[in-house]
Amino acid sequence: MSHLLEGSVRRSGNLVRVTAQLIDTASGTHLWSDRYDGDLSDIFALQDEIAGKVVAQVGIAIGRDATHLVSEQRRPANAEAHELYLQALYFSKSGNPYEVEKAIPLFQQAVALDPEFADAWAELGATYFSLNQNLYIPVRTNPIAIHAFETALAIDPEHAGAMLLLGYLRITHDYAWSEGLSLMARAAALAPQNAAIQGAYGRWLRMTRHEEADTILARASRLDPLAYGPIIDRATMMVHEGQFDESVELMETALIRHRDKYQANAHVALFNWGAQRLDRAEEYLEQARAIVGSDFASIRLLDWKIAAARGDLALANGIKAEVKERAKHTRVAHLVDALGPWTQSEYLEMFELAIEQRHGEVLIPLLYERHWMVAKSDWDRLQNSVRFTDVQFGDAVALGASFSRSNQEREELLSSATPMSNETLQSYTGTFQRPNGGQRRVVRDGNQLKYIKPSGDLYLMIPNGSHRFKILEYRATVEFILENGEVRVMRWIERELTVDAVKVDTPNLR
């Protein structure tokens, strides 16, 4: 992005003042600025007038035509409806779910005054969608959101925002993969300059067409380097590449723009946790908690992660049980999945809950192959309830499956496990430092050992000979190297990859 257009709007009674300035992002130089005054008696004519003047001046400043920056939009027929719409946007874009909810009656009043107001219908649907995604209200809002998006598209068949989110819900709520993805692709084609739409489509496409998705996500990041979605994508990729410190730095920089949003603080807490900066993670978690409260499900997920990372398994298991109970009443099935591992009956309960809540994003990556902890008869019953008959899983899912152990392999490993004494189990626990700076932990959970990755995954370790363990979930082996009878090095072996991590502490874990 070579240029940035910014400005402000001030209102006094029926008068409005708009200021605009164009900035060269490379040098920080102000290329142009101006001020416009007008009367609100005809707000839409004033809007068109000011937009035309700004675009003309931007074109002169950058030396090329900029008329494409002004979109052709249908203007609301009712000025009062438009005023309510703008008030609602203030709440819906706040980033605080409890504030977002205040937008609903305002959008409802706007569409009552102007039933042909497509943007208001679309934003009403987006608000219900947002509340649903933010996990604290029942999933019953999905049908309301779908109706709002369909109404918006009936009025304006090329409304990209409504089309994108309707596509998302076609997949996750209606299990109509091809239709949903087609709607999202069309939305992206209709709004090639919209970073949010490009990013949302790219993130969903990752499940099936990974390389194409990465191209789209890179485009979204170029369109708006400060947009929150692309920043999360970049930080996540850094984590996967072992660049934990870099991911934290990126997220903390992004927080400058989004400090008042609980999601931003929670994400920064998450990435600090991944980098094993647990004290910093707790600081940002407290900031998120101050915005949405302590009982918010995603906040409790972070509480669980930090407790597990500190080795406080009693606290971690208590939080897990709490979130699992909450999942019966609100839309937190995917959090329940994140809190595994579970028992066989708990896994089955989770899948059944995801089906009941129309939680497609949980079911899609899991239903392509029978989960090893669920009996075949139960799995067949689940698949008969949900049919993604038109899903074509791509390279991302196939790659993940190639590293996973088959159901038979897991069952054989479990049956071959031999009991170990408490003293022997304790000798392997601790924190291990990798050469790239990332850390891994081995903790005790009763009579089992679990391997904790910075990503938050907990893997069960199955004894496989002298100082060797098989990872139950993936085709990997952990080997401990001793010096003078004490564990000094933990070696991770996965295909041709071998990475040593040096032990840096020996916590007193139960």
Order of alpha helices (4+ residues) and beta strands (2+ residues): beta-beta-beta-alpha-alpha-alpha-alpha-alpha-alpha-alpha-alpha-alpha-alpha-alpha-alpha-alpha-alpha-alpha-alpha-alpha-alpha-alpha-alpha-alpha-alpha-alpha-beta-beta-beta-beta-beta-beta-beta-beta
